[in-house]
Amino acid sequence: MHATATHFTDRTEAGRRLAALLGHLRGPGTVVVALPRGGVPVAAEVAAALGAPLDICVIRKLGVPYQPELGMGAIGEDGVRVINEHVLRPAGVTPEQLAAVEARERTELERRAHRYRGGRPPVDLHGRTVVVVDDGIATGSTARAACLIVRARGAARVVLAVPVAPPDWTRRLSGVADELVSIGTPSPFFAIGEFYADFSQTEDAEVLRHLAAARSGGPGEDGTAGPADVPASADVPASDRELTLPATGVGLTGRLTVPAGARGIVVFAHGSGSGRRSPRNRHVAEGLNRSGLATFLFDLLTEDEEEDRRNVFDVDLLGARLTDVARALPAEQARPAGGPFLPLGLFGASTGAAAALWTAARLGDGVGAVVSRGGRPDLAGADALDAVLAPTLLIVGGRDGAVIDLNRRARERLRCESELAVVPHAGHLFEEPGTLDRVTELARDWFNAHLAPCARPA
């Protein structure tokens, strides 16, 4: 069993940790849909945290006859059928064998659907954001089927969220969901259960208990909280929307979250096409939102551009786009007539840290503060580092020796106020328990200490 940051005590703990990455989905238009049986305890924690209804999407894996744990496809309610040809063909499964497995699993699917629903209709998904939750992703067949089902039932937006998944899961499943969320994608990855201390089978009785608790809004026999146990929270943003801003010949889409009485706005720069979907960035952003800071998470590259890895390291391109976004963003701010724009902070990860410093050098006092997480500030170049005026915090994991050295050298070039914060026991991705929380605290304190009302970036 791996000792890893994506190692969970049980499904309940996994659900609580997953819920911490999904706060941006809290709102009356969200529904949580679990894949029985193992996904239900995870989803119950997510639904409770989001104050959302909990429903199920009954799926049955179609296992290879001589290796049932290996999924060659899946079937679901509403006649959905997904076949994984990459498993089916190498396994040499005949059409007759596939039909036999499917018939057997269809009978079990209907039994479970009747037992779990008890004659009640599914929750209405039309026009809503649906969070599909399982206890992990292996081949992805069942998750794919679930996403197709909720989409067919009218979901306006589908989010697939799991505690753990293989490293290539986004490539395999990005086409069926609008957003993919996982706590970790460890490698090597052999089976979901290796990342749980307790991965015992979830029984029907536990599934029914969680569903009953969610319907009643109260705790079940095991103490699981339903949505009514979640108090109204000041954490709910006053404004939370997606918008597209022009930058260097393209439109870049991001998510703008503005809490009531926001004191500043932090733009997240990630050196790839996955900035707004990064669970780490969202985790930090939620912490900033709770402290009264607005956030804008967006993608510096389009998905097609990200395929060319040279673009990820093209700091001039990334910096120019971040600068364009920083200049355009004030027009999206609601403020009293003649009042100041929200002071601007930049949070950079990976090569996005270099882009943030590149932008800070060009916007001068239009940027109030910069924070880098596990970044490559050295790639901004000596001229840019010399020109940065904004107070800059460089956060690096204690186990990330090579990057610590690169950050120290970059800091020597900075003439502005700066600090280097090393988070003990953290690797490059800050996956270790508690390390990302420490990053959030450091960033929150830095931005709150240095952001002050400013003019529109020049």
N, C-alpha and C positions, 0 to 999 in steps of 0.2 A: 504494500500500500504506500502510495507516495506521500511524503510530508511536503505539502504544497499549500500555497495560499488559496487554492481552489479545493481544499480538503474540508469537508463539512462533518459536523457531529452527526446530523441526521437531516431529514427533509425540512423539518421545521426551522432549524437554524439556517439552512440554505435559502428558505423562503424569506426569512427576515433580512438576510444580506442582499438578496435579489431586490426586495422591495426598496432598499435604500438607494438603488440606482434608477428607480422608476417614478420618483416624486413628481417629475415634470408632466406625468400623465394624470395626476390627481384632478378630478373635476366631474361634474354631473354627467358628462357624455361618455364616460369610460366604463367598460364591462370587462371583467376578468374571466377567461374561459380556461378551464383546466383539462388536461388529458388524463383520464383515469387509467390506472389507479394512482400510480406514483406521483403524478403531477398535482394531485389534489391537495395534499398537505402543504406543498410549496405555494400553490396558488392561493390557498386560504390566508396565508400570511400576507401575500401581495394584495389581495382584495381588502383585507382589514386595514392595511396601511394606506391604501388609496381611497378608502371609504366607498368602494365600488361593489356592485352586485357580483356574485360568484355563480358561474354556471359551468357545465361540462360539455365536452365534445368527445363523444365516445368513438375511439379509434381502435382498431385491432391490427397489430403487426402481422404481416404474412411472412412467417419464418421459413427459411430453407428447410426442407423436410428432414434432412440428416444433421442439421445444425440450426435448431429453432431460434436460438438467440440472435442469429444473423438475419436481418430483415431484407427480404427481396421485394418488399412493397408494403402497402397498407390499404385498408378499407375503412370507410367511415360512414357516419349517418348521411342521409340524403343521397345514397348511392355513389359517393365519392370513392374512386379507386385509383391508386398510385402504384406504379410498378417501377422498380429500380433495375433498369437493364444492365447496369454496371455490376450488379450482384447476380441477377438472374442468369445471364448468359454464361459467365465463368463457372457458376455452380452446376450447370448442366441440368437444370430443372425442366422437365417436360411440361407441355400444356396440360396434360392430365394430372400431373402432380400439383401444379399451380391451382387448377380448378378444385381439387380435393381440399387443399389447404384453405382456399378462399371460402368454400362452402362451410367448412367447420368453423372458421372464424366469423363468418356472417351470422351463424346461429348464436355464437357467444356474444357478438356485438348487440344483437337484438335483445338478448336476455339482460345484458347489463344496462342498456338504455332504458328498458322498462323498469328495472329495479331501481336505478338511480333517480329517474325522473318521477316515478310513481304516478304516471298519468299527467303530470304537469307539462305544459308546453315549454320550449326553450325560451330564454330571455330574448326579447326583441333586440336585434343588433342593428337595425336599419339606421344608417347615418351616424353610427357611434364608433368610437375608438375601441377596438377589441384587443386585449392583451392575452395572447395565447401562451400558457405556461405549462412546462413539463419539468421533470426533475433532471433532465439533461438531454443532450442530442448525441446519438450514435451515428446511424446511417442517415437520419433525417427524414425517412419516409413517413413516419407517423406525424411529425411536425408539419411536413408539406401538406399532407391530407387535411390536417386540422385547419391550416391557413386557407386552403381552398374552400372548406366547408363554411367557415365564418364569413369569407368573402361572398360566397354564394348566398348567404343569409342576409346580406345587405350591409356588412361592415364598411364604413367609410375609410377607415385606416386600420391596418393590422400590424401589431407589434408582437414579435415572437421573442419571448424572454425565458431564459433557462439559467440555472446556476453554472453549468459547465458544458463545454462543447469542444469538438476537435478544432484544430487551428484553421482548417479550410472551410468551416461551416458557412461563413458569409458568402463564399463563392458558390456554394451549393444551394443556398436558400434565399439569397437576396431577391430573387425574382418572385417569390411568393409572399413576402412581407415588406411593409414600408420601412420597418425599423427592426433591427436585430440587436438584442441585448444579452450579454453573458458576463458573469463575474470573471470568468477566466477561460482561456483556451490553451490548456497545458499540452506540452509535447514531451514524451510520447503519450499517446492517448489510445488505450485499448478497450476500455469499457467504462460506462458511467459509474458503476458500483465501486470502482477502485478509488474514487474520490470521496466516498462516504464511509465514516466509521460504522454507521448503522444504515445498511441498505436493505433491511428486511422487507419482505413483501407487504405492501399496503393492502389490508383486507377491505372487503365491501363495507363492513360495519364502520370502519374509520372514514371511508368516503361519505357514507350517509350521514355520519355525525357532523362532518365539516359542512356539508350542504345544508343540513338542518340549521346549524348555527348561523350560517350566512343568511338564510331566509328569515330567521327570527331576529337577526341583528344582535344576538347575545352569544355568550361563550358556550361552547359545547361541553361535553363531559370531560374533555381533556384540557379545558381552559382556553381553547382557541377562540380568539375574539372575532366577532362579526363586525360588519360595517358600523352598526350603531354604537360600538364601543370606541370609535375613533372620534374624538372631539373636533368641533370646528376649530380650524387652526389659522393663525395669522400667517402661516407659511404659504397659504394659497396665494398665488400671484395675482396682482391687480390686472395684469395684462400678460398673456402668454400666446404668442402667435408666430407663425412662419412668415418670412418675407424674403424676397429676392432683391439683391442690390447689384447694380452694374459695377464691373471691375475688369479693366483691361480686355475689353472685347467680349466678355461673357457675363452671364447673370449668375451670381452665387447665392444659393439658398441657405438660410440659417434660421435659427429659432431665437426669438427675442423674448426674454422673460423679464418683466419689470414688477418688482414688489411694490406695494403701496408705500409712498414716501421715500422712494429710492434716493440714495445719496450719491450714487456714481454708477457707471456702467463699465463692465469688463468684457472685452472682446477676446474670444478664445481663438488662437491660431494653431492649427495642427498641420504638420507638413505632409498631408495626404488628402485623399478625398473622403475621409471618414470623420472629420472633426466634430460634426454635430451629432454623430451617432456613437462616439467614443464613450463607453460607460465611465471611464476614469474622468474625462472632462465633465461629464454630466454630474458625477458625484461631487466634484469640486464646485461646479456651478451652483448646485443646490445649497451647498454650505454658504456660498456667497449670497445667494438669494435670501436665506434665512437671516443673514446679518444686515440686510437692507440694501444690497447691491444688485443692480440689474445685470443681466448677462446676455451676450449674443454669441451663440455657437454656430459656426458655419464651416463650409468646406472650401478650402483654398484651391482645390483642384476639382475638376469634374471627374466622374468615374473613368471616362475614357482616357483622360490625361494621366490619371494615376497609374494606368497600365504601363506607362513608360517611366521607369524608376528614375530616370534622369530629371524628370520634372520635380520629384520629391526633394531633390537637392539643388534645385535652381532657386537660390535665395533671392535673386533679383526679381524673378517672376512672382514668387510667393510674397515678397515684401511689397512689390508694386500693387498686388491685389489687396493685401491687407491695408495698405495706405488708402487705396480707393474706397474700401469699405468704411474705414475710420472717418473719412471725409463725408461719406454719404449718410452715415448713421444718424447724425444730429437731426436730419430732416424727418426722421421717424420718431423723434422724441416729443411726447406731449409735455408742454411746459407753459407756465403763465406767460402772457404777452410781455416781452422784454426781459423775462427772467433768464438766468444762466442755463446753459446746456449742462447736462450731467457730466461731471469730470470723467475722463476717459482713462481706463487702465487696459493693459494688454497682458494676456496670459498665454505663454507659448510652450508647446510641448514638442520634443524631437526637433526637426528642422524648423518647426513653427516658432521656436524660441529665437532662432536667427532672424526670421522674418519680423518678429516683434521688435527686435532691437534695430533692424534695418528701418522699420517704420518710425520708431521713436526718434531715430537720428534725423529723419526728414521732417517730422512734425514738430520737433522741438518741444516748446512748453505746451503744445496741444495735447501731449500725453502726460498724465499725472504720475503713473507708476507702471512698472513692468515686473512680471514674475515669470520665471522659467522653471518648468518641471522636467527633470531628466533630459534637458535640452542640449542643443549644440550651439551655444551662443558664439563660439569661435567662428562658425561659418558665416556670420554677418560681415566679417572682414574688419581689418584694423581701422579703416577710415570711419566706418559706421560706429564701431565701439567707442572711438575717440569722441564722436559727436553726440552721443546719447546724453540728454539732460535729466531724464526721468529717473527717480530712485529705482534701483533694480535689485531684485532678490533672485538669486540662483539657488534652486533646490535640487539636490542630487541624492541618490540612494547611497548608503554607506558601503554597499557591496558592488557598486558600479565604479570600480577604481579608475578605469581609463577615462570615463566621462568626468569624474571628479577632477582629474588633472586638466582636462580640456577646459572645464569651467574655471578653474583657478587661473589658468593662463588668460582666459578671456576677461576675467575680473581685473587682472593687472592692467588691461588697456582702458578700462572704464574710468572716466574722470568724475562721474556723478556719484552720489551716495549709493553704496552697494553693500550687499552682504552675501555670503555663501553659507547656506544651511544644509548640513549633511544629516539625512534621516537615518538613524542607526538601523541595521539589519534589513534595509530595503534594497531590492535589486533595481534594475533599470525601469521596470514597469510598475513598481510600487504595488505588487500583488500581495505582499506579505501582510498578514492581519494587522490592522491599525495604522499601517504606514501611509495609506492614502488619506486617512483621517488627519494625520499629522500634516500632510501637504495642504489640506484644506484649511487647517488652523493657521498655518504660516502664511498662506496666501491671503486669507481673510484679514488677518491682523496687519499685513503689509499694505493692502489696498485701503483699509479703513484709516490707517495712520497717514497715508500720503495723498489720497485723492481729495481735491478741493474744487469748487466750481471754477470752470474754465471757459474760454471762448471756443467757438467752432474751430476744429483743426484747420489750419491754413493749407 
